[in-house]
Amino acid sequence: MRLAALQFDIAWEQKQVNFSRIEIMLQWAATAGSHLCVLPEMFACGFSMNAAMLAESETGPTLSFMRDQAALHKMWICGSLPHRPSIQNRTHSGKNDSPRKPFNTLFFVGPSGECVHYHKIHPFSYAKEHLHYQAGDSWTSLEIEGTRITPFICYDLRFANEFWATTEHTDLYIVVANWPRARREHWKTLLQARAIENQAYVVGVNRVGTGGNLDYSGDSMAIDPTGQILTSAQEQETMLLVEISAETVEQTRTQFPFLPDRRRLR
């Protein structure tokens, strides 16, 4: 599977501006023969806590943009956005259905209208994200071009147990982020660690520029199942291309059968 990762400067809370910026980069990805194009966390607005204004349902402008572009370029597109599920898509448990905080949700949108989502499990409490967005409670996996994919969002990267729990059915972990420059070494180190310990590909896609009074250094990268960095980005708007091979994951895990030795301590 050929994957394109788009690293760019997100205009703060300006969705239409960001859509215009991204269109040309999506064309690059399609021209390069990509099966999947990955955008950073909250790619249409930046990592804003203005959830009440920015949150959208499944029929909102951001998902509509993703659907149109996926159909136009005949490829999958994924990225996260402030998401308030429509009433018909909420889980009814008999409790009060009063409005709840939205989710930070990553969507995979396919060329034929497919749509798969993942709600961020770990809101970033250090930045008060938990006060504006509710936490998800389950993992998501899907298969594209024979590659089994499990996505996570930014702060999730710090929690190795989430990755461990999904290793058996994952060839590729995707981590989308707005990870600040101040902690860039954590980002780079943790991405490599997750690849090494799970013997899987890891693709981390971050933004550059400034937003919400924070600076971002990018450092998007793709790492193979042995921990080798296949490609990485500097501090500029760019596209990374990488070939992902499920067979390579299988071969790595067969040659170095470390995963069966994991123990779950009580």
ZAFIBA-239151 format. One record per residue (C-alpha): chain; x, y, z; residue number from 0. Coordinates in nm, 4 decimals. Example, Ala and Ser with C-alpha at 12.3 -4.5 7.8 and 13.67 -1.06 7.14 Angstrom:
% residues 2
  mol         X         Y         Z  seq
    A    1.2300   -0.4500    0.7800    0
    A    1.3670   -0.1060    0.7140    1
//
This chain:
% residues 266
  mol         X         Y         Z  seq
    A    0.0000    0.0000    0.0000    0
    A    0.1293    0.3426   -0.0893    1
    A    0.0653    0.6042    0.1802    2
    A    0.1013    0.9817    0.1586    3
    A    0.1421    1.1925    0.4740    4
    A    0.0695    1.5641    0.4433    5
    A    0.2507    1.8007    0.6802    6
    A    0.1349    2.1626    0.6620    7
    A    0.0631    2.4838    0.8521    8
    A   -0.3003    2.4850    0.9703    9
    A   -0.4807    2.8193    0.9574   10
    A   -0.6304    2.8690    1.3038   11
    A   -1.0062    2.8008    1.3075   12
    A   -1.0391    2.8779    0.9345   13
    A   -1.1815    2.5674    0.7726   14
    A   -1.2293    2.6966    0.4202   15
    A   -0.8763    2.8372    0.4113   16
    A   -0.7408    2.4976    0.5116   17
    A   -0.9552    2.3155    0.2571   18
    A   -0.8073    2.5353   -0.0157   19
    A   -0.4548    2.4693    0.1085   20
    A   -0.5053    2.0950    0.1226   21
    A   -0.6669    2.0499   -0.2195   22
    A   -0.3408    2.0917   -0.4094   23
    A   -0.1569    1.8575   -0.1714   24
    A   -0.4252    1.5921   -0.2152   25
    A   -0.3735    1.6231   -0.5886   26
    A   -0.0017    1.5571   -0.5333   27
    A   -0.0860    1.2453   -0.3327   28
    A   -0.3241    1.1167   -0.5962   29
    A   -0.0775    1.1813   -0.8772   30
    A    0.1806    0.9812   -0.6823   31
    A   -0.0545    0.6819   -0.6800   32
    A   -0.1394    0.6905   -0.3102   33
    A   -0.4015    0.4530   -0.1742   34
    A   -0.4292    0.6459    0.1541   35
    A   -0.3574    1.0098    0.2382   36
    A   -0.3123    1.1061    0.6047   37
    A   -0.3750    1.4571    0.7399   38
    A   -0.2724    1.5956    1.0818   39
    A   -0.4949    1.6107    1.3892   40
    A   -0.7778    1.8672    1.3553   41
    A   -0.6462    1.9515    1.0103   42
    A   -0.9297    2.1916    0.9291   43
    A   -0.9101    2.4156    1.2360   44
    A   -0.6042    2.3467    1.4512   45
    A   -0.6023    2.2044    1.8045   46
    A   -0.8682    2.4444    1.9288   47
    A   -1.0709    2.4120    2.2491   48
    A   -1.3504    2.6149    2.0888   49
    A   -1.5464    2.2947    2.0513   50
    A   -1.8903    2.4529    2.0742   51
    A   -1.8267    2.6563    1.7591   52
    A   -1.6175    2.4078    1.5610   53
    A   -1.7824    2.0695    1.6266   54
    A   -1.9620    1.9109    1.3316   55
    A   -2.1924    1.6205    1.2654   56
    A   -2.1419    1.3608    0.9910   57
    A   -2.2977    1.6011    0.7396   58
    A   -2.0723    1.8950    0.8295   59
    A   -1.8320    2.0755    0.5950   60
    A   -1.5146    1.8885    0.6928   61
    A   -1.6456    1.5384    0.6327   62
    A   -1.8179    1.6593    0.3174   63
    A   -1.4843    1.7932    0.1956   64
    A   -1.3141    1.4625    0.2748   65
    A   -1.5843    1.2626    0.0944   66
    A   -1.5658    1.4830   -0.2148   67
    A   -1.1868    1.4634   -0.2309   68
    A   -1.1779    1.0883   -0.1703   69
    A   -1.4241    1.0316   -0.4521   70
    A   -1.2469    1.2760   -0.6836   71
    A   -0.9027    1.1218   -0.6352   72
    A   -1.0182    0.7626   -0.5848   73
    A   -0.8203    0.7168   -0.2641   74
    A   -0.8775    0.6953    0.1110   75
    A   -0.8299    1.0101    0.3214   76
    A   -0.7989    1.0262    0.6981   77
    A   -0.7756    1.3089    0.9493   78
    A   -0.9366    1.4200    1.2735   79
    A   -1.1914    1.6901    1.3525   80
    A   -1.4135    1.8135    1.6363   81
    A   -1.7115    1.5823    1.6001   82
    A   -2.0546    1.5819    1.7585   83
    A   -2.2359    1.2643    1.6477   84
    A   -2.5813    1.3164    1.5034   85
    A   -2.8681    1.1954    1.7214   86
    A   -2.9406    0.8877    1.5089   87
    A   -2.5784    0.7728    1.5418   88
    A   -2.5597    0.7998    1.9197   89
    A   -2.5760    0.4938    2.1397   90
    A   -2.9040    0.4908    2.3302   91
    A   -2.8705    0.3385    2.6755   92
    A   -3.1950    0.4569    2.8294   93
    A   -3.0165    0.7502    2.9934   94
    A   -3.0823    1.1161    2.9361   95
    A   -2.9847    1.2056    2.5775   96
    A   -2.9010    1.5667    2.6614   97
    A   -2.6181    1.7217    2.4550   98
    A   -2.2737    1.5908    2.5428   99
    A   -1.9278    1.7234    2.4719  100
    A   -1.8060    1.6437    2.1214  101
    A   -1.5242    1.4012    2.0430  102
    A   -1.1875    1.4533    1.8802  103
    A   -1.2575    1.1988    1.6075  104
    A   -1.0362    1.0583    1.3352  105
    A   -1.2250    0.9607    1.0186  106
    A   -1.1186    0.7346    0.7344  107
    A   -1.3211    0.8197    0.4244  108
    A   -1.3038    0.5904    0.1221  109
    A   -1.3432    0.6548   -0.2505  110
    A   -1.6792    0.4764   -0.2618  111
    A   -1.8252    0.6549    0.0380  112
    A   -1.6860    0.4244    0.3090  113
    A   -1.6520    0.5913    0.6488  114
    A   -1.4780    0.4523    0.9575  115
    A   -1.4114    0.6535    1.2735  116
    A   -1.2066    0.6468    1.5929  117
    A   -1.2767    0.8659    1.8983  118
    A   -0.9575    0.9805    2.0747  119
    A   -0.9278    0.7723    2.3916  120
    A   -0.6971    1.0073    2.5824  121
    A   -0.7948    1.3774    2.5738  122
    A   -0.4878    1.5887    2.6552  123
    A   -0.5690    1.6981    3.0105  124
    A   -0.2515    1.9110    3.0332  125
    A   -0.4126    2.1429    2.7758  126
    A   -0.7647    2.0997    2.9273  127
    A   -0.8856    1.9029    2.6260  128
    A   -1.0880    1.6814    2.8600  129
    A   -1.2976    1.9837    2.9593  130
    A   -1.4078    2.0393    2.5991  131
    A   -1.4001    1.6934    2.4385  132
    A   -1.5155    1.3623    2.5761  133
    A   -1.3008    1.0512    2.5640  134
    A   -1.3605    0.7549    2.3384  135
    A   -1.3770    0.4088    2.4884  136
    A   -1.2773    0.1667    2.2132  137
    A   -1.0182    0.1026    1.9432  138
    A   -1.0815    0.1002    1.5716  139
    A   -0.9129   -0.1072    1.3033  140
    A   -0.9722   -0.1342    0.9296  141
    A   -0.8068   -0.2868    0.6272  142
    A   -0.6970   -0.0958    0.3170  143
    A   -0.5197   -0.2697    0.0274  144
    A   -0.4488   -0.5721    0.2464  145
    A   -0.2935   -0.3649    0.5258  146
    A   -0.4490   -0.3799    0.8727  147
    A   -0.4527   -0.0299    1.0222  148
    A   -0.5125    0.0939    1.3773  149
    A   -0.5264    0.4721    1.4302  150
    A   -0.4474    0.6845    1.7328  151
    A   -0.4470    1.0580    1.7982  152
    A   -0.1600    1.2620    1.9438  153
    A   -0.1605    1.2147    2.3266  154
    A   -0.2619    0.8488    2.2794  155
    A    0.1003    0.7928    2.1714  156
    A    0.2164    0.8150    2.5331  157
    A    0.0105    0.5113    2.6359  158
    A    0.1848    0.1962    2.5196  159
    A   -0.0892   -0.0289    2.6567  160
    A   -0.3318    0.0894    2.3870  161
    A   -0.0877   -0.0152    2.1164  162
    A   -0.0087   -0.3461    2.2861  163
    A   -0.3775   -0.4307    2.3068  164
    A   -0.4181   -0.4023    1.9291  165
    A   -0.0884   -0.5496    1.8049  166
    A   -0.2191   -0.8874    1.6900  167
    A   -0.4443   -0.7370    1.4243  168
    A   -0.2269   -0.4387    1.3233  169
    A    0.0314   -0.4011    1.0474  170
    A    0.0330   -0.0213    1.0556  171
    A   -0.0311    0.2285    1.3331  172
    A   -0.1253    0.5794    1.2228  173
    A   -0.0803    0.8624    1.4727  174
    A   -0.2113    1.2055    1.3726  175
    A   -0.1056    1.4967    1.5907  176
    A   -0.0652    1.8609    1.6769  177
    A    0.2476    1.7914    1.8835  178
    A    0.4278    2.1094    2.0014  179
    A    0.7900    2.1857    1.9225  180
    A    0.8737    2.1989    2.2953  181
    A    0.8280    1.8223    2.3239  182
    A    0.9443    1.7184    1.9780  183
    A    1.2005    1.4680    2.1093  184
    A    0.9243    1.2862    2.2968  185
    A    0.7260    1.2609    1.9725  186
    A    1.0120    1.1196    1.7711  187
    A    1.1284    0.8780    2.0401  188
    A    0.7820    0.7435    2.1195  189
    A    0.6984    0.6843    1.7535  190
    A    1.0093    0.4691    1.7150  191
    A    0.9410    0.2898    2.0410  192
    A    0.5880    0.1940    1.9346  193
    A    0.7227    0.0505    1.6074  194
    A    0.9987   -0.1497    1.7785  195
    A    0.7913   -0.2937    2.0611  196
    A    0.4968   -0.3903    1.8376  197
    A    0.6985   -0.4917    1.5291  198
    A    0.4669   -0.2853    1.3107  199
    A    0.4893    0.0155    1.0842  200
    A    0.4202    0.3479    1.2523  201
    A    0.3366    0.6632    1.0583  202
    A    0.3185    0.9854    1.2598  203
    A    0.1738    1.2960    1.0904  204
    A    0.2180    1.6310    1.2634  205
    A    0.1658    1.9950    1.1660  206
    A    0.4097    2.2840    1.1289  207
    A    0.3706    2.6562    1.1916  208
    A    0.2028    2.8362    1.4809  209
    A   -0.1482    2.7991    1.6197  210
    A   -0.3134    2.8728    1.9521  211
    A    0.0104    3.0373    2.0751  212
    A    0.2105    2.7172    2.0227  213
    A    0.4866    2.6406    1.7746  214
    A    0.4958    2.3108    1.5843  215
    A    0.8036    2.1506    1.4305  216
    A    0.6428    1.8826    1.2153  217
    A    0.8802    1.5870    1.2405  218
    A    0.6326    1.3648    1.0575  219
    A    0.7859    1.0256    0.9847  220
    A    0.7333    0.6667    0.8772  221
    A    0.9060    0.3860    1.0658  222
    A    0.9346    0.0186    0.9697  223
    A    0.8681   -0.2825    1.1981  224
    A    1.2333   -0.2945    1.3099  225
    A    1.2356    0.0708    1.4156  226
    A    1.4190    0.2081    1.1124  227
    A    1.3043    0.5513    0.9940  228
    A    1.2027    0.5131    0.6300  229
    A    1.1281    0.8795    0.5661  230
    A    1.0909    1.1936    0.7746  231
    A    1.0107    1.5606    0.7352  232
    A    1.1820    1.8785    0.8428  233
    A    1.0057    2.1993    0.9483  234
    A    0.8254    2.2781    0.6247  235
    A    0.5075    2.1965    0.4408  236
    A    0.5700    1.8733    0.2548  237
    A    0.4378    1.5344    0.1534  238
    A    0.5962    1.2078    0.2595  239
    A    0.5462    0.8939    0.0536  240
    A    0.6018    0.5449    0.1898  241
    A    0.5291    0.1886    0.0819  242
    A    0.3698   -0.0269    0.3516  243
    A    0.4008   -0.4062    0.3276  244
    A    0.1929   -0.6387    0.5453  245
    A    0.4264   -0.9179    0.4340  246
    A    0.7218   -0.7330    0.5883  247
    A    0.5393   -0.7175    0.9212  248
    A    0.4710   -1.0900    0.9096  249
    A    0.8315   -1.1684    0.8164  250
    A    0.9685   -0.9483    1.0947  251
    A    0.7476   -1.1089    1.3570  252
    A    0.8394   -1.4562    1.2309  253
    A    1.2131   -1.3885    1.2229  254
    A    1.2114   -1.2208    1.5641  255
    A    0.9234   -1.3841    1.7575  256
    A    0.9248   -1.1438    2.0515  257
    A    0.5528   -1.0771    2.0808  258
    A    0.4547   -1.4226    2.2175  259
    A    0.6809   -1.3575    2.5179  260
    A    0.4656   -1.0702    2.6431  261
    A    0.3103   -1.1319    2.9814  262
    A   -0.0019   -0.9707    3.1219  263
    A    0.0699   -0.9167    3.4901  264
    A   -0.2214   -0.8936    3.7295  265
//
